[in-house]
């Protein structure tokens, strides 16, 4: 019944059209009726007639292109897109439409080029460009297979934006993924100035700043603020502790590390690193029992960290505690790194403390071969030689 009514209405419209000629209201009405009746070919003919009657109106060719795209007739669609382009090379959307055409026909490089051409058009505002980027590419394409092109498009889209803060988070993320940490940090700071409520943005900024030694004080300042706003997150506390360690403020480091441990470690994030710093900070502040427990916990997670194992052994030796345990740990380090001067020194010195100077001397001499300028190694070497006299 609906189809019959469509034919009746179409006949009436045809009679009107013969009387007054082709007009947009009638042609568009007929096109909708044919589409409702399941006759896309006849619907297309109505728009084609309208385009022929009004060649100055480029939008009819654009409509014909879209109709053919929907039907999978890509070659025909391209003909109509080319007509639009020829009629108005400054059309702000024609390159977007051509980009979609190339994407559907399996030509991603051409699609990228057309989108770049669209972004060169000053008629497209920043918001529209960013929205197009978000809808045109999948997440995998944007950050993965097409990232080389999409990241360049982001820069083109945002260039000259009046409200740059609105797009700073996106741009900062893109710059960070490219390893441009300084530029990324500036964008993320801009984003936080507009909205400081998302920890993920703080986290990204802190990670960027860890790559910028010249901004160490800024890193500590932002970490302190993030810790106030998001106390349950480990990273800000850990970074403040790291800053204190670099400044030899070991008591301050302990305070921040204990705060991190108090809140726990989500899926083990920074748990090992926190215990390693704790071990050093506790030792430096004379809290030896806590230092040994922190060392033991860290080495449970990273048993082959030879540097930490060597430090643990040396600290035990410094305190004259558990020398056999220290010797066994030190032995593992020199077996793993036989040319490491510090490890050889530690092993030799523990042997010396155990009264085994004849065994210690060859290891100390090997240590000096690898680091002849070390005052500590020279002192230890002299002490061992004197013990043998």
Number of C-alpha atoms within 10 A of each C-alpha: 6 10 13 10 12 18 16 12 14 18 13 11 16 16 11 14 14 9 9 8 11 19 14 15 9 18 21 15 16 24 22 18 22 22 16 14 17 12 13 18 13 16 23 20 16 23 21 17 15 20 21 14 14 14 14 11 14 19 12 21 25 23 18 24 28 20 20 20 18 11 11 13 13 19 14 14 23 21 13 21 24 17 16 21 18 12 15 13 12 15 17 17 17 21 23 23 20 24 25 20 24 20 17 14 13 10 13 17 14 16 23 23 18 21 26 22 17 24 27 13 14 11 12 15 15 22 14 12 20 18 10 15 16 12 9 18 15 13 13 10 14 18 16 11 12 17 18 13 17 21 19 13 21 20 13 16 26 22 12 12 13 10 11 16 19 17 20 22 22 18 23 27 21 21 22 21 14 13 13 15 22 17 14 26 23 15 24 28 20 19 23 18 10 13 13 15 12 11 15 10 19 25 18 18 27 23 17 23 24 16 15 14 10 10 13 13 12 15 23 22 15 20 25 18 13 21 24 12 15 16 16 18 20 24 23 27 27 25 24 23 30 22 20 20 19 11 11 13 16 22 16 17 27 23 16 24 23 17 19 24 18 11 12 16 17 11 7 9 13 17 19 19 15 26 23 20 23 28 27 24 29 21 20 17 13 10 13 18 12 15 24 19 15 23 23 18 17 23 19 11 13 15 12 13 12 19 14 19 24 24 20 23 27 24 19 19 23 13 10 13 12 11 19 15 13 24 23 13 19 26 21 17 25 21 12 13 14 15 15 17 23 23 29 28 28 29 29 31 27 25 23 21 15 15 14 16 21 15 13 24 23 14 23 26 19 18 26 21 12 14 16 13 10 13 11 11 23 18 10 18 24 13 15 23 13 10 13 13 5
